[in-house]
């Protein structure tokens, strides 16, 4: 079987990058990020689960001075449990970090910060209350998604946006359960729904919903419906039959180079951006212990540690 490296071609446009990041969601990502920028909101960007980098590339185009993008993915690292191992083998067996890096560096000068680990590790790598936008597209297993949502709540700014992928896809019922549980019991407020993703906030959704409705109703390639469920206003957006125009994004900057291309003695890929953070033996042991604990205990430990970092007693 051919390796990912042998079959990989450097992309020239975002559409050349493999992945399921449809034009509607590209439009919504860009709209939310640009709204934050126009309002002077500053904060870091975070993606849990990167696949080949399609959505990360778009996120990277929206970084403001002083902000950072962090991407967390296993990239072939041993998953923390048997169910996750089976999921990875079934759906993402061709994913490699090198393919992600090549794709990303085709559009950007430096890599994002890369955390090559289970998504449960992200609370040890990103400070609480520092992110304005979090995209969750890692494991589809209920226990993992539930933990990712809890991490997003801790890491986001009060009015930050979280995006949950595959919340209503046939083969991902665990995501649906975790997503709607968060809406009903964990304070998550839906802002809008696309065919693939739920966009929400733990802040007040009304102002952003009003602006979004006006923006989407001004487009001729998007259908918009408003519904109510369990006291929540739900904006449903869908691309019309003729297809939706993706946002205008810069084309690839140049052929990408990976660590392997640079030759022996070269700096690791993305070293100027502080890409991969090596773990100390103590940190590795702590992470392994948390991965082996039952999810309910792990979440309690992480909440306690997040509160300590934030100065809350």
The 8 nearest C-alpha neighbors of each residue, nearest first, counted from 0:
[[1, 2, 3, 5, 93, 6, 92, 4],
 [2, 0, 5, 3, 6, 4, 93, 7],
 [1, 3, 5, 4, 0, 6, 93, 7],
 [2, 4, 6, 5, 7, 93, 1, 98],
 [5, 3, 7, 2, 6, 98, 97, 1],
 [4, 6, 2, 3, 7, 1, 8, 0],
 [7, 5, 3, 4, 2, 8, 1, 98],
 [8, 6, 4, 5, 3, 9, 98, 2],
 [9, 7, 10, 6, 4, 5, 102, 101],
 [8, 10, 102, 254, 7, 11, 105, 101],
 [11, 9, 15, 12, 16, 8, 102, 105],
 [10, 12, 251, 250, 15, 9, 13, 105],
 [13, 11, 250, 14, 15, 10, 251, 16],
 [12, 14, 15, 16, 53, 11, 10, 250],
 [13, 15, 12, 16, 17, 10, 53, 11],
 [16, 14, 10, 13, 12, 17, 11, 9],
 [15, 17, 14, 13, 53, 10, 18, 51],
 [18, 16, 51, 15, 53, 19, 14, 52],
 [17, 19, 20, 53, 16, 51, 50, 52],
 [20, 18, 21, 17, 53, 54, 195, 50],
 [21, 19, 18, 24, 54, 22, 53, 25],
 [20, 22, 23, 24, 19, 25, 245, 18],
 [23, 21, 245, 25, 24, 243, 26, 244],
 [24, 22, 26, 25, 21, 238, 27, 243],
 [25, 23, 27, 26, 22, 21, 28, 20],
 [24, 26, 22, 28, 23, 27, 29, 245],
 [27, 25, 23, 29, 24, 246, 28, 245],
 [26, 28, 24, 30, 29, 25, 31, 23],
 [29, 27, 25, 31, 30, 26, 24, 32],
 [28, 30, 32, 26, 27, 31, 33, 25],
 [29, 31, 27, 33, 28, 32, 34, 26],
 [32, 30, 34, 28, 33, 29, 27, 35],
 [33, 31, 35, 29, 34, 30, 28, 36],
 [32, 34, 36, 30, 35, 31, 29, 37],
 [35, 33, 37, 31, 36, 32, 30, 38],
 [36, 34, 40, 32, 38, 33, 37, 39],
 [35, 37, 33, 39, 38, 34, 40, 32],
 [38, 36, 34, 39, 35, 33, 40, 32],
 [39, 37, 35, 36, 40, 34, 33, 41],
 [40, 38, 36, 37, 41, 35, 34, 33],
 [41, 39, 35, 38, 36, 42, 131, 37],
 [42, 40, 39, 131, 36, 43, 66, 35],
 [43, 41, 130, 131, 129, 66, 40, 44],
 [42, 44, 130, 66, 67, 131, 68, 129],
 [45, 43, 68, 132, 130, 133, 131, 67],
 [46, 44, 133, 69, 68, 70, 134, 132],
 [45, 47, 134, 70, 133, 135, 48, 71],
 [48, 46, 135, 71, 137, 136, 70, 118],
 [47, 49, 137, 136, 72, 71, 46, 50],
 [48, 50, 52, 51, 72, 47, 70, 46],
 [51, 49, 52, 48, 94, 18, 99, 53],
 [52, 50, 99, 53, 49, 17, 98, 18],
 [51, 53, 55, 99, 49, 50, 54, 56],
 [52, 54, 56, 55, 16, 51, 18, 13],
 [53, 55, 57, 56, 52, 58, 20, 49],
 [54, 56, 58, 52, 57, 53, 59, 49],
 [57, 55, 59, 54, 53, 58, 103, 52],
 [56, 58, 54, 60, 59, 55, 53, 61],
 [59, 57, 55, 61, 60, 56, 54, 62],
 [58, 60, 56, 61, 57, 62, 55, 68],
 [59, 61, 57, 58, 62, 56, 248, 107],
 [62, 60, 59, 58, 63, 32, 57, 33],
 [61, 63, 59, 60, 66, 64, 67, 58],
 [62, 64, 66, 65, 61, 41, 36, 67],
 [65, 63, 66, 62, 67, 41, 61, 42],
 [64, 66, 63, 67, 62, 43, 42, 41],
 [67, 65, 43, 63, 64, 62, 42, 68],
 [68, 66, 43, 44, 69, 62, 65, 111],
 [67, 69, 44, 111, 45, 43, 112, 70],
 [68, 70, 112, 45, 111, 113, 46, 44],
 [71, 69, 46, 113, 45, 47, 114, 112],
 [70, 72, 114, 47, 115, 48, 113, 118],
 [73, 71, 48, 115, 74, 116, 49, 47],
 [72, 74, 116, 76, 115, 75, 117, 78],
 [75, 73, 96, 95, 72, 76, 94, 115],
 [74, 76, 73, 95, 77, 94, 96, 78],
 [77, 75, 73, 74, 78, 116, 115, 117],
 [76, 78, 75, 79, 73, 84, 116, 80],
 [79, 77, 84, 80, 83, 76, 117, 73],
 [78, 80, 290, 77, 83, 117, 81, 291],
 [81, 79, 83, 82, 78, 84, 290, 291],
 [80, 82, 84, 83, 85, 79, 78, 86],
 [83, 81, 85, 84, 80, 86, 140, 87],
 [82, 84, 86, 80, 85, 81, 78, 87],
 [85, 83, 81, 87, 82, 78, 86, 88],
 [84, 86, 82, 88, 83, 87, 89, 81],
 [87, 85, 83, 89, 84, 88, 90, 82],
 [88, 86, 91, 84, 89, 90, 85, 83],
 [89, 87, 92, 85, 86, 90, 91, 84],
 [90, 88, 86, 87, 85, 91, 92, 84],
 [89, 91, 87, 88, 86, 92, 93, 85],
 [92, 90, 87, 94, 93, 88, 89, 50],
 [91, 93, 88, 94, 90, 87, 89, 75],
 [94, 92, 91, 3, 95, 2, 90, 88],
 [95, 93, 91, 92, 74, 50, 96, 51],
 [96, 94, 74, 97, 98, 75, 93, 99],
 [95, 97, 74, 99, 98, 100, 94, 75],
 [96, 98, 100, 95, 99, 101, 257, 4],
 [99, 97, 101, 100, 96, 95, 102, 51],
 [100, 98, 51, 96, 102, 52, 97, 101],
 [99, 101, 97, 103, 102, 98, 104, 96],
 [102, 100, 98, 255, 104, 99, 103, 257],
 [101, 103, 99, 105, 100, 104, 98, 9],
 [102, 104, 100, 105, 101, 106, 56, 99],
 [103, 105, 107, 255, 106, 101, 102, 100],
 [104, 106, 255, 251, 102, 103, 253, 254],
 [107, 105, 251, 252, 104, 103, 250, 56],
 [108, 106, 104, 109, 105, 103, 252, 110],
 [107, 109, 104, 110, 106, 105, 252, 269],
 [110, 108, 269, 107, 272, 104, 111, 271],
 [109, 111, 269, 272, 274, 104, 112, 103],
 [112, 110, 68, 69, 274, 113, 272, 70],
 [111, 113, 274, 69, 273, 275, 70, 68],
 [114, 112, 275, 274, 70, 69, 71, 111],
 [113, 115, 71, 116, 275, 70, 276, 72],
 [116, 114, 73, 72, 71, 113, 74, 76],
 [115, 117, 73, 114, 72, 118, 120, 71],
 [118, 116, 119, 73, 120, 72, 78, 79],
 [117, 119, 120, 121, 47, 71, 116, 72],
 [118, 120, 117, 121, 147, 146, 122, 290],
 [121, 119, 118, 122, 123, 117, 116, 286],
 [120, 122, 124, 123, 119, 118, 125, 71],
 [123, 121, 124, 125, 120, 150, 119, 126],
 [122, 124, 121, 120, 125, 126, 119, 301],
 [123, 125, 121, 122, 126, 120, 114, 276],
 [126, 124, 122, 123, 121, 127, 154, 129],
 [125, 127, 129, 154, 128, 124, 122, 123],
 [128, 126, 154, 153, 129, 305, 125, 309],
 [127, 129, 154, 156, 155, 130, 153, 126],
 [128, 130, 42, 127, 156, 154, 155, 126],
 [131, 129, 43, 155, 42, 44, 132, 156],
 [130, 132, 159, 42, 156, 155, 43, 44],
 [131, 133, 160, 44, 130, 159, 161, 45],
 [134, 132, 45, 161, 46, 44, 162, 160],
 [135, 133, 46, 162, 161, 47, 45, 136],
 [136, 134, 47, 163, 162, 137, 46, 164],
 [137, 135, 48, 164, 47, 134, 163, 138],
 [138, 136, 48, 47, 135, 139, 118, 72],
 [137, 139, 140, 143, 144, 136, 83, 48],
 [138, 140, 174, 171, 173, 141, 144, 137],
 [141, 139, 173, 143, 138, 142, 144, 174],
 [140, 142, 173, 144, 143, 174, 177, 145],
 [143, 141, 145, 144, 140, 146, 294, 173],
 [142, 144, 146, 145, 140, 141, 138, 147],
 [145, 143, 147, 141, 146, 142, 148, 140],
 [144, 146, 142, 148, 177, 143, 147, 141],
 [145, 147, 149, 143, 144, 148, 150, 142],
 [148, 146, 144, 150, 149, 145, 151, 143],
 [147, 149, 151, 145, 150, 146, 144, 152],
 [150, 148, 146, 152, 147, 151, 145, 153],
 [149, 151, 147, 153, 148, 152, 154, 146],
 [152, 150, 148, 154, 153, 149, 155, 147],
 [151, 153, 149, 150, 155, 154, 148, 201],
 [154, 152, 150, 151, 127, 155, 128, 149],
 [155, 153, 127, 128, 151, 152, 130, 129],
 [156, 154, 130, 128, 159, 152, 131, 151],
 [155, 157, 128, 159, 158, 131, 130, 129],
 [158, 156, 202, 159, 155, 201, 128, 200],
 [159, 157, 202, 156, 200, 201, 160, 203],
 [158, 160, 131, 156, 155, 132, 157, 200],
 [159, 161, 132, 200, 199, 131, 133, 162],
 [160, 162, 133, 199, 132, 134, 198, 200],
 [161, 163, 198, 134, 197, 135, 133, 199],
 [164, 162, 197, 135, 196, 166, 134, 198],
 [163, 165, 196, 136, 166, 195, 135, 162],
 [166, 164, 168, 195, 167, 196, 171, 174],
 [165, 167, 175, 174, 164, 196, 168, 163],
 [168, 166, 165, 175, 169, 195, 171, 172],
 [169, 167, 165, 171, 170, 166, 195, 172],
 [168, 170, 171, 167, 172, 165, 166, 175],
 [169, 171, 168, 172, 167, 165, 173, 139],
 [172, 170, 173, 168, 174, 169, 139, 165],
 [173, 171, 175, 174, 170, 176, 169, 168],
 [174, 172, 141, 140, 176, 171, 175, 139],
 [173, 175, 166, 177, 172, 176, 139, 171],
 [176, 174, 166, 172, 178, 173, 177, 167],
 [175, 177, 173, 174, 178, 179, 180, 172],
 [176, 178, 180, 174, 145, 175, 179, 141],
 [179, 177, 175, 181, 180, 176, 174, 166],
 [180, 178, 182, 181, 176, 177, 183, 175],
 [179, 181, 177, 183, 182, 178, 184, 176],
 [180, 182, 185, 178, 179, 184, 187, 183],
 [183, 181, 187, 179, 180, 186, 184, 185],
 [182, 184, 180, 181, 179, 185, 186, 187],
 [183, 185, 181, 180, 182, 186, 187, 179],
 [186, 184, 181, 187, 182, 183, 180, 149],
 [185, 187, 182, 184, 201, 188, 181, 183],
 [186, 188, 182, 201, 181, 185, 200, 199],
 [189, 187, 200, 199, 201, 182, 186, 190],
 [190, 188, 199, 191, 198, 187, 233, 200],
 [189, 191, 199, 198, 204, 208, 188, 233],
 [192, 190, 234, 198, 233, 235, 189, 197],
 [193, 191, 197, 235, 196, 234, 198, 236],
 [194, 192, 236, 196, 195, 235, 237, 197],
 [193, 195, 196, 237, 192, 236, 167, 235],
 [196, 194, 165, 193, 164, 166, 167, 168],
 [195, 197, 164, 193, 163, 165, 192, 166],
 [196, 198, 192, 163, 162, 191, 199, 193],
 [199, 197, 162, 191, 190, 161, 189, 192],
 [200, 198, 189, 190, 188, 161, 160, 187],
 [199, 201, 160, 202, 188, 187, 159, 161],
 [200, 202, 187, 188, 186, 158, 157, 203],
 [203, 201, 158, 200, 157, 204, 159, 188],
 [202, 204, 205, 201, 158, 206, 200, 188],
 [205, 203, 207, 190, 206, 208, 202, 188],
 [204, 206, 208, 207, 203, 209, 190, 210],
 [207, 205, 209, 208, 204, 210, 203, 211],
 [206, 208, 210, 209, 205, 204, 211, 190],
 [209, 207, 211, 205, 206, 210, 204, 212],
 [210, 208, 212, 206, 211, 207, 205, 213],
 [209, 211, 207, 213, 208, 212, 214, 206],
 [210, 212, 208, 214, 213, 209, 207, 215],
 [213, 211, 209, 215, 214, 210, 216, 208],
 [212, 214, 210, 216, 211, 215, 217, 209],
 [213, 215, 211, 217, 212, 216, 210, 218],
 [216, 214, 217, 212, 218, 213, 211, 221],
 [217, 215, 213, 218, 214, 212, 223, 221],
 [216, 218, 215, 214, 213, 219, 212, 221],
 [217, 219, 215, 216, 220, 221, 214, 222],
 [218, 220, 221, 217, 216, 222, 239, 215],
 [219, 221, 243, 239, 218, 238, 242, 222],
 [222, 220, 238, 239, 237, 219, 218, 223],
 [221, 223, 237, 236, 239, 238, 224, 220],
 [222, 224, 236, 235, 221, 237, 216, 225],
 [225, 223, 235, 234, 226, 236, 222, 233],
 [226, 224, 234, 233, 235, 223, 232, 227],
 [225, 227, 233, 232, 234, 224, 228, 235],
 [226, 228, 232, 231, 233, 230, 229, 225],
 [227, 229, 231, 230, 232, 226, 233, 183],
 [230, 228, 231, 227, 183, 232, 182, 233],
 [229, 231, 228, 227, 232, 233, 183, 226],
 [232, 230, 228, 227, 229, 233, 189, 188],
 [231, 233, 227, 226, 234, 228, 230, 225],
 [234, 232, 226, 225, 191, 227, 231, 235],
 [233, 235, 191, 225, 224, 192, 236, 226],
 [236, 234, 192, 224, 223, 191, 193, 225],
 [235, 237, 223, 193, 222, 192, 234, 224],
 [238, 236, 222, 221, 193, 239, 194, 223],
 [237, 239, 221, 243, 242, 220, 222, 23],
 [240, 238, 221, 220, 242, 241, 222, 237],
 [239, 241, 242, 238, 220, 243, 221, 237],
 [240, 242, 239, 243, 220, 238, 244, 221],
 [243, 241, 240, 239, 238, 220, 244, 22],
 [244, 242, 220, 238, 22, 245, 23, 239],
 [243, 245, 22, 246, 242, 220, 23, 26],
 [246, 244, 22, 26, 243, 25, 247, 23],
 [247, 245, 26, 248, 244, 25, 29, 22],
 [246, 248, 245, 249, 244, 250, 26, 29],
 [247, 249, 246, 250, 57, 13, 60, 12],
 [250, 248, 251, 247, 106, 12, 252, 60],
 [251, 249, 12, 11, 252, 248, 106, 13],
 [250, 252, 106, 11, 105, 12, 253, 249],
 [253, 251, 106, 105, 250, 107, 254, 249],
 [252, 254, 105, 251, 255, 106, 104, 11],
 [255, 253, 105, 9, 256, 252, 251, 104],
 [254, 256, 105, 104, 101, 253, 257, 9],
 [257, 255, 260, 101, 254, 261, 258, 104],
 [258, 256, 260, 259, 268, 101, 261, 100],
 [257, 259, 268, 261, 260, 267, 256, 262],
 [258, 260, 257, 261, 262, 256, 263, 268],
 [261, 259, 257, 258, 262, 256, 263, 255],
 [262, 260, 258, 259, 265, 257, 256, 263],
 [261, 263, 260, 259, 265, 264, 258, 266],
 [264, 262, 265, 261, 259, 258, 266, 260],
 [263, 265, 262, 266, 261, 267, 258, 259],
 [266, 264, 263, 261, 262, 267, 258, 268],
 [265, 267, 270, 268, 264, 258, 269, 261],
 [268, 266, 270, 258, 269, 265, 274, 257],
 [269, 267, 258, 270, 257, 266, 274, 110],
 [268, 270, 110, 274, 109, 272, 271, 267],
 [269, 271, 273, 267, 272, 268, 274, 266],
 [272, 270, 269, 273, 109, 274, 110, 268],
 [273, 271, 270, 274, 269, 109, 110, 111],
 [272, 274, 270, 271, 112, 275, 269, 276],
 [275, 273, 112, 113, 269, 272, 270, 111],
 [276, 274, 113, 114, 112, 273, 277, 115],
 [275, 277, 278, 274, 114, 273, 113, 112],
 [278, 276, 275, 279, 114, 115, 282, 283],
 [279, 277, 282, 283, 276, 280, 281, 275],
 [278, 280, 282, 281, 283, 277, 284, 276],
 [281, 279, 283, 282, 284, 278, 285, 277],
 [280, 282, 284, 279, 283, 285, 278, 286],
 [283, 281, 285, 279, 284, 280, 278, 286],
 [284, 282, 280, 286, 281, 285, 278, 287],
 [283, 285, 281, 287, 282, 286, 280, 288],
 [286, 284, 282, 288, 283, 287, 281, 289],
 [285, 287, 283, 289, 288, 284, 282, 290],
 [288, 286, 290, 284, 289, 285, 283, 291],
 [287, 289, 285, 291, 286, 290, 284, 292],
 [290, 288, 286, 292, 291, 287, 297, 285],
 [291, 289, 287, 288, 292, 79, 286, 297],
 [290, 292, 288, 289, 287, 293, 79, 80],
 [291, 293, 289, 290, 297, 294, 296, 288],
 [292, 294, 296, 295, 297, 291, 290, 289],
 [295, 293, 297, 296, 298, 292, 142, 146],
 [294, 296, 298, 297, 293, 299, 292, 300],
 [297, 295, 299, 298, 294, 293, 300, 292],
 [298, 296, 294, 300, 299, 295, 289, 292],
 [297, 299, 301, 295, 300, 296, 302, 294],
 [298, 300, 296, 302, 297, 301, 303, 295],
 [301, 299, 297, 303, 298, 302, 304, 296],
 [300, 302, 298, 304, 303, 299, 305, 297],
 [303, 301, 305, 299, 304, 300, 298, 306],
 [304, 302, 306, 300, 301, 305, 299, 307],
 [303, 305, 307, 301, 306, 302, 300, 308],
 [306, 304, 302, 308, 307, 303, 301, 309],
 [305, 307, 311, 309, 303, 304, 308, 302],
 [306, 308, 304, 310, 305, 309, 311, 303],
 [309, 307, 305, 310, 306, 304, 127, 311],
 [308, 310, 306, 307, 311, 305, 127, 128],
 [309, 311, 307, 308, 306, 312, 305, 304],
 [312, 310, 306, 309, 307, 308, 305, 303],
 [311, 310, 307, 306, 303, 309, 308, 304]]
